[in-house]
């Protein structure tokens, strides 16, 4: 069993902490200061974001949702989305499966 107390981890802004990474999932703790944005982007995996502290606003396809601790958001693989901290926030990001189909790390590297 792996456990983490996300609220007590020393996760610094701009330095996400990978808590677990294997063929099934990557789990990342993120400290997002108020007003900062994870600009619109897409990932190759399904993305789940769990708000642990603060308030977050999610945007996707012109729609937005916001909430605080306990809010869980899901983004399908390959869909654009943005995440903005309305206040200092701490979130857990789960990417599954890891790495997802089409992820650059899965591309065949040319022989030297």
C-alpha positions as a printed Julia matrix, in Angstrom:
112×3 Matrix{Float64}:
   0.0    0.0     0.0
   1.16   3.53   -0.81
  -0.28   6.5     1.06
   0.41  10.23    0.95
  -0.8   13.11    3.09
  -1.02  15.63    0.28
  -1.63  18.57    2.62
   1.65  17.97    4.46
   3.93  17.33    1.46
   6.51  20.05    0.77
   5.48  20.55   -2.86
   6.86  23.84   -4.16
   5.14  25.95   -6.85
   6.45  25.12  -10.34
   7.96  21.85   -9.04
   5.27  19.13   -9.2
   6.12  15.98   -7.28
   5.59  12.61   -8.94
   4.28  10.34   -6.22
   3.94   7.19   -8.31
   4.62   6.26  -11.91
   4.15   2.83  -13.45
   2.44   1.27  -16.48
  -1.0    1.87  -14.99
  -0.94   5.41  -13.66
   1.14   8.46  -12.91
   0.17  10.35   -9.72
   1.42  13.94   -9.35
   1.0   16.46   -6.51
   0.89  20.09   -7.7
   1.04  23.34   -5.73
  -0.64  26.0    -7.9
  -0.45  29.59   -6.59
  -3.48  31.88   -6.86
  -4.0   33.28  -10.35
  -1.67  30.8   -12.03
  -2.89  28.71  -14.93
  -1.98  25.37  -16.4
  -2.66  26.79  -19.87
  -4.93  25.02  -22.28
  -3.27  21.73  -23.1
  -4.05  18.1   -23.83
  -2.57  14.88  -22.58
  -2.46  11.42  -24.15
  -4.01   9.84  -21.04
  -7.28  10.25  -19.2
  -6.67  12.98  -16.63
  -8.28  13.11  -13.21
  -7.73  16.18  -11.02
  -8.59  16.08   -7.33
  -8.69  19.4    -5.48
  -7.12  18.98   -2.03
  -6.9   22.65   -0.95
  -7.87  26.03   -2.36
 -10.22  26.71   -5.25
  -9.69  25.69   -8.87
 -11.48  26.59  -12.09
 -11.49  24.09  -14.96
 -12.19  25.13  -18.54
 -12.99  22.88  -21.47
 -14.8   23.61  -24.74
 -16.01  27.04  -23.54
 -17.45  25.54  -20.35
 -16.07  26.16  -16.88
 -16.55  24.56  -13.49
 -14.98  25.6   -10.22
 -14.78  24.21   -6.76
 -12.7   23.51   -3.73
 -11.54  20.56   -1.67
 -13.25  17.36   -2.67
 -13.95  18.38   -6.28
 -12.83  15.76   -8.8
 -12.63  16.51  -12.53
 -12.12  14.05  -15.39
 -10.8   14.93  -18.85
 -10.82  12.33  -21.63
  -7.54  11.62  -23.4
  -6.72  14.07  -26.16
  -9.17  16.79  -25.16
  -8.0   20.36  -24.57
  -8.51  21.8   -21.09
  -7.13  24.48  -18.76
  -6.79  24.64  -14.98
  -6.63  27.95  -13.06
  -6.11  28.52   -9.35
  -8.66  30.98   -7.99
  -6.75  30.84   -4.69
  -3.55  29.1    -3.6
  -4.37  25.5    -4.39
  -3.04  22.01   -4.08
  -4.22  19.32   -6.47
  -3.47  15.7    -7.28
  -3.28  14.81  -10.96
  -3.75  11.18  -12.03
  -2.9   10.21  -15.62
  -4.07   6.76  -16.76
  -2.96   4.65  -18.44
   0.6    5.89  -18.21
   1.96   6.66  -20.71
  -1.07   6.92  -22.96
  -1.23   5.93  -26.6
   0.7    8.41  -28.73
   2.8    9.75  -25.84
   6.24  10.9   -27.11
   8.02   8.5   -24.74
   6.49   5.59  -26.67
   7.87   6.64  -30.03
  10.52   4.42  -31.42
  13.9    6.05  -31.11
  16.16   5.96  -34.18
  19.2    3.68  -33.92
  22.5    5.51  -33.31
